[in-house]
Amino acid sequence: MTEGESPSVPAQAAGSQRLAILLAMAMFVLVVDTSLMNVSISAVVRDLDTTVSGVQSAIALEALVSAAFILIGSKVGDLIGRKRAYVLGLLGYAVGALAMTLAQGLTAIIIFWAVVGGIGASLLLPAMQSLIHGNFEGAAQVKAYALVGAAAAIAAAVGPLLGGFITTYLSWRVGFLLEILIIAIVLLNIRLVRDAPYTGPREVDLVGAVLSVLGMGGIVLGILVWQEGGESVAALLAVGAIAMAALVFWLTRRKRQGKPTLLDPDLFKSKHFRLGITQQMLQQIALGGTMIALPIYLQMVLEYNALLSGLSIAPLSLSMFGMALLAGRRAGTRRPSSIIRLGFALLTVGMLLLLPIVPRADSGWWLLVPLLIAGSGLGLLVSQLNNYTLAPISEERVSEAAGVNSAGGSFGLSFGLAFAGAIMLATLSVTFTDMAEHSTVLPPAEQQQVAQALEDDAELMSNTQLEEQLKGQPEQIQDEIIRINTDARPLALQVALLVPILASLVGLANSFRMVRLPDVKPSGSVEGMALG
């Protein structure tokens, strides 16, 4: 008798609404976690006496670890049992949340929240998908997928508001403590979950697993190292690119030899799947770039607290949630590819409108209309992309395809977070140094000192933080450096916004290719499968 067949498990658990709610609670924590970090950047920086770039790197690293290990996490679940992988994933997330609750420095956050928590997410997502498929049947299964998907959408919508409120009136640590409590409730009811047995090959493609981690990890880590001013950036990027190319060759070769592969390369023979994965990744690059640039802008330039930052970002998340619901119900006979094209068009327009606003805005109200437009575009994409991507995939391969889809999205998110943050700090360094060197107020010695300080550690600061550091300097010098900081930051943030803009433009161009392809109707079992 297996663990999942214990007589203590109620027979009706397969269709239990309570089980579906518990799975939805786990998904809620998974999604709300990053939102909490985004709106709490300035509070974390202040409380831990660290830097914006350090916290941003941790956020990007968490998404990267999740993406790099999600395909491996799926195979681990096959080998040790999906229920056990689900439990380990929840425990990994709980360790990360506990580290955030108790952390006294950035190192603990990077090790436990970003790495351990990221690995937890890579185990949790594929295991949850398999458990829903194995614990529910027919209409109950469709409802379970809908409930878990709704939990993810609600978490994305209310995450900035909830995180902002908790951080402002309590503490960002309380938010992560609440995550631990939710995970504890889920784990205390783990007996309701029946394991979903795996009957496929048990051989592990270790080479493919290593190449996938090196490929995605090398690219994003290279960007993070560049951001922090480290060395070997080119080497890391080269390792990533070579590993990705080697992974393609390895998978194709293993497939020809009839040996088990990390993922089936034949999935990519479908144009719908290739385009869907690409669009999913571009959507997440745009979202990641936006969700790191705007919170930093609001907290470091406008000096908003977490609640005001959450309120200012809320139009993006709420319109995304509302439009996704509306499009899901009212799509009717409209072609998914046409809805996707409209989604990327709205996302592009919203992002472009932000560019001229950033240097002029003195409050979050200026962002309202562009964020409503961009959020509506993202909502249209969310409502269609998963099903479009998985529609041509047969039922027996849809779980694997959904894992690839989740990996592509997670990689896009980590890339957007890392690249937007890195290019923002690089632009700030160049602009600040150039303005200092051409200043008619700063003496040559001060110009060289500013340039050297930025070369060693480029850092986005609020004017209040900078004033604290400049105490003791002549008033004329203080005023000039504050002026340079005020002028340099909007340009750096405008350049960071080019990351989501370029991603949405490429997605818009790709959408015209999608429209030319015939529609493929997904089966009932495919709908809602991609949860990540």
N, C-alpha and C positions, 0 to 999 in steps of 0.2 A: 504493500500500500504506500502510495507516495504522500508527500507532505500535503499536497493540495487535495487529497481524497480523505482527509481526516474525518471521522464521524462527527466531530464537533462542529463541522461546517454545515449550516442549515441548507437543506436541499434547494430552498427557494432563493439562495444567495445569488444565483446566476442572473436573476432579474431584479434584484433588490434595488429599490430606489435609494436606500441608505448607502449602499456600496457606491452607486453612481455619484452621490453627493460627496462622499469621502474622496473619490478620485478627482472630483472637481475641486475640492479644497486643496489637494496636492498641486494641481495645475495652477490654481490661483497664486499659491506661494511662489511657484516657479517663475511666473511672469512678473509678479509685483516686486520681486526682489531687486531687479535692476532699476526699476522706476524709483524705488526708495533711495538707491545710491545716487541716481542722477540729480534729484532735487536736493540732496543733502551734501553735495560736494563742498560748499563753503563751510558748513558746520563740521564736517569730518576734517577738513583741512585745519580749521581753527582748533578743534579739540585735540587732534593728534599732532599738532605743530608740524604738518607735512606740507606738500605742495599740490597744486591743482593737477599738474602733469602726472604726479605720482598716483593720485586717486583715479584719474582718467585712464592711466595705464592698467590699473587693477581692474577697472570695469571692462576694458577691451580684452584683457587677459582671460577673464572669466568666460566671456563669450567665445574666445578662441579655444580654450580647453574643452568647452562643451562641444564645439564643432569638430575639433581634431579627434576626439575620442568617441563621438556618437556612433560611428559605424562599428568600432570595436566594442562599445557598450552593448550594442544590439547582439553581437556574437557572444559576448560574455553571458548575456541573459539566456541565450540558447543553451549554453553549456551548463550553467549553474542553476538554471530555473528562473523564469521571468518574475515569479513572486519574490525570490531571494534578491534578484537584481533590483527590483522595485524597493525593497526594504533598504538595501545598501545605498541606493540613490537618495532616498529620504534621509538616511543617517548622514550621508555626505553633505547634503544641504543643511541639515541641522548643525553639523560641525561648523560649517561656514557662517551660519547665522549666530552661533554661540561665540565664534571668534570676533564677529562684529560687535556683539554685545559687550565683550570684555576687553577688546583690543586697546593697547596703549601705544601702538605704533603701526606704521604702514606694512612692515614685514609680516606681521601676523595676518593682516588682511590679504596680502598677496598669496601667502602659503595656504591659509585655511579657507578663506572666502573664494578667492579666484581659482586656485588650483583644485583643492579638495571639493569645494562646492561645484566647480565646473565639471569635474569627473562624476560627481553625484548626478548632475543634470544629464550627462551623457548616458548614464545607466537608467535614469528615471523615465525619460521620454519614450524610448523604444519599448521598455518593459510595460509602461502604462498602456501603450497602444495594443500590445499583444494581450494584456490582461482584459482590456475591454472586449477585444475580439473573442477571448476565451470564456468570459464570465457572463456574456449577454448574447441573446439570439434574437433574430428578427426585429420586430418593432422596438423591443427593449434595447437592443444594441444601437439602433439609430438614435434613440433618445439619450442613451449614455454618451455617445459621441457628441451629440448636440449640447448636452449639459456641460461636458468637459470643455468643449470649444467655447461655449458661452462664458464659462469661468475665466478662460484665457482672455477673451475679449473684454470682459468687465474689468479684469485686473489691469489690462493695458489702458482702459479708459479712466479708471478711478485711481490708478497707482500714483500719478503725480500729485493729485489732490490729497489722497490719504497719507502719502509719505510727507508731503509738505505740512499738513496739519500736525501729524505726530512729532515731526522734527522741531517745529516752531514752538508748540505748546508743551511738549514733553521732552523727548530727546530722540535722535535718530537711533540710538541704541534700543529704545523701547520698541521701535518698529521691527527690528530683527528679533527681539525677544518674543513678540507676538507671532512671528514666523515659527519659532521653536514650539510654541504652544499649539499652533495648528498642526504641525508635523506630529507632535506627541499624540494629539487626538486621533489622527489618521493611523498611526502605528498601534495605538491601543485597540483599534478595531480591525487589525490586519487579519484576524481569523475569518472575516467575511470574504476574503479573497481566495479563490481557488487558483491554483497554478495552471498555466496554459502550457501543456507539454510540447516539447519540440521533437519532431521525428526526422528531421533532415540530417545531413552529414555533420559529424562532430569534429572534423579536421579543421584546424585553425590556419588561416592564411597569415602567418606571422610577418612575412616580408611585405605583403600588401598593407598590413596594419601599420608597420613601422614607416613605410613610404607615405601613407596618408597623413600620419602625424608630422613627419618631417616636412611634407609639402605645405600643408596649411600653416603649421607652426612656424616654419622658416620665414614665410612671407610676412605674417603679422608681427612676429617677434622682431624681424628686421626693422619694421616701421617703428615699433616701440623703442628699440635701442637707438634708432636715429633720433627720435623725439627726446630721449634722455641724454643725448650727446655722447653716446657710447661709440666704441669702435666695432669693426667687423660687420658693419651694416651690409655692405655689398656681398660679403661672404654668406651672411644669413639669407639674404634675398636669393642669391644664386643657389644655395642649398634647397630652398623652398621650390624654386622653379624647376631645378633638375629632378628633385624628388617627385614633383607632380607629373613631369614627363615620363619618368621611370615607372610611376604607378600605372599610367595608361598602358605602357608597353608590357608591364608585368601581368596585369589583369587580362589583357588580350591573349598573351602567351599561355597563361594558366587555363583560360577558357578553351583554347584550341587543344590543349592536352587533356581536357576533361577532368581537371582537378578543381577542388573547391576554391573559390575566390572571395576576397573581402566583400566585393559587390559584383554583380553580374554586369559586364560591360555591354551585353546585348540590350540592356535597358535604354542605352543612349542611341540605339538604332531608330527609335521613334523621334521624329521631328518635334512632335508635341511635347514629349518629355524633355528633350534638350532645351527647347525654347522656354518651357515652363520653369525648369531649374534655373536657367539664366535669369529669367525675369524675377523669380523669387529672390535670387541673390542680389540683383540690382535694387529691388524694393527694399531689402534689408540694409544694403549699403546706404541708401538714401535715408532710411529711418535712423540708422546708427549715427550717421554724420549729423543729422538734425538734432537728435536727442543728446548729443554731447556738446554741440556748439551753442544751442539755445540756453540750456541751464547755466553754462559758464558765462554767457553773455549777461543773463539776467542777474546772476549772483556776483559776478566780478565787475561788471560795468555799471549796471543800474543799482547794484548793492542790495538786491532783494533778499529777503529771508526765504526759507524753504517753502513756506506757505504761499507767499506771493509768487515765487517761481512756479510752484505747482498750478496756481490759478492762471498764470500767464500761458503755460503750456497746455492747459486743459482743453482749449478749443481744438488743438490738433488731435488729442486722444479721444475726446468725446465725439467729434465729427467723424472720426474714423470708425468708432463703434456704431454710431447711429447710421452712417451710410452703409456699413457692412450688413447691418440688419435689414435695412430698407432694400438694398440691392438683392440680398438673398431671397426676400419675399416677393419682390416686384420685378425680378428679371424677366419673367415670362418667356417669350419666344426670342428675346434679344440674344444675339450671339455672344458667348463668353469672351471671345477675342475682341469684339467691339467694345465691351464693357472695360476690358483691360486696357485697351487703347485710350479710352476716355479717362481712365484712372491715372495713367502715366501723364496724360496731357494736363489734368488738373494739378497733379503733384508738381510738374514742371513749372506751371504758371505760379503756383503758390510759393515755390522756392525762389523763383526769379523776382517776385514782388518784395521778398525780404531784403534783397541786396541794397536797393536805394534807401530802405527804411532804417537799417542798422546804424548808420552814422547820425541819424537825425532823431531817433526815438529817445524819449525821456521817460517812458513808462511802457509797461507790457501791453497797454491798450493798442499801441501801434501795430502789434503783431496779430491782432484778432482776425482781420479779414484774410491775410495770407495763410494763416494757420488753419482757418476754416476751409479754405480752398484746398490746401495741401492734404489736410486730414480727410476730406471727402474723397480725394483721389486715392489715398491709401486704403480707405474703406472699400472702395470699388475693387481694388486689387486683392484685398484680403478675402472678399466675398467670392472670388473666381479662381485665383491662381492655383490653390491646392487641388481643387477638383479638375481643373484644366490639365495640370501636370500629370495627375494619376489616372485620368480617364482612359488612355490607351493601354494601360497596364492590366494584365490578367489578374484574377483574384488571388491566385496562389503566389504571385510575386509582388502584390501591392504593399505588403508590410515592408519588404526590402526597399522598394521604390520610395515609400514614405520616409524611411530612414535617410536615404540619399537626399531627399527633398529637405528634410530637417537639417542635415549637415550643410547643405548649400546655403540655406537661410542663415544658420548660425555663423558660418564663415563670413557671409556678407555683412552681418551685423558687427562682428569683431573687426573686420577690415574697415568698415565705415567709421566705427568708434576710434580705431587706432589712427587711420590716415587723416581724418578731419582734425583730430587733436594734434597730431604731429605737424601737419602743415600750418595749423594755427600758430603754434609756438615758433616754428621756423620763420614764418612771416613776421611775427612780433619781434623776433631777435633782429632780423635784417632791417625792419622799418625803424625800430627804436634806435639801433646803432647809427643808421644813416641820419636820422633826425638829430641825434646828439652830436654827431661829427659836423653837422652843418649849422649848429646852433651858434648864434652870435652872443649868447648870454653865458653859456658854460665855458670856462677856461679849458685849454687843451688838456690839462691834467685830469679834470673831471670827465672830459669826453672819453679819454682812454680808459678811465676807471669804469664808466658805464659800459663801454664796449666789451671790456674784459669780463665784467660781471655777467653780461648776457651770454657771452660765448661759453662761459663755464656752466651757467644754469639759467636758460631762458624760462621765464615764469610770468604767467598772467596774474596781475595783482589789481585789486581795487585801489582807488585813490586813497582811501582811508588806510589800507595796509601800507601803501607806499609812504604816506605822511608819517606813519610810525617809524619807518626805517630811516627817514630823512631827518629825524630830530637831531638838532645840533648843527645842521648845515645852515649857511646863510639863507635868509628868506628868499632872496632872488634866485638862488640855485634851486631851492625847494619848488618854487612856483614854476620854474622852467621845466624841471623833470616831471612835475605833475602834468603840465601842458603837453609834453611829449607823450606821456603815458595815455592821456585822454585822446590824443589824435591817433596813436598807433593801434590801440586795441580794436576800434571798429574795422580798420582795414584787415587786421589779422582774422577777425571773425567773418568778414566778407569772403576772404579767401577760403576759410574753412567751409563756408556754405557752398563753394564750388563743387565740393565732393558730392553732396546729395543732388545738386543741380545736374552735374555730368552724368550721374547714375540714372536719374530720371529721364534725361535726354536720350541716353542709349536705350533705356527701356521703351521709350516712345518710338524710337526707330525700329526696334525689334517687334513692336506690336503690329506694325504694318505687315511684317512677314507672317505673323500669326493669323491675321485676318485673311490672308490668301490661302491658308490651309483649311480643309474641310473640318467641320465640327465632329467631335467624338463624344457621345453621351456616356457619362460615367455610370457604372452599375450602382445599385443601392448599397452594396458592401464597400464600395470605394469612397462614397461620399463621407466626408468628415474624418478620413483616416489620418491625414497629416496634422498632427497636433502641435508640432514644435514651432 
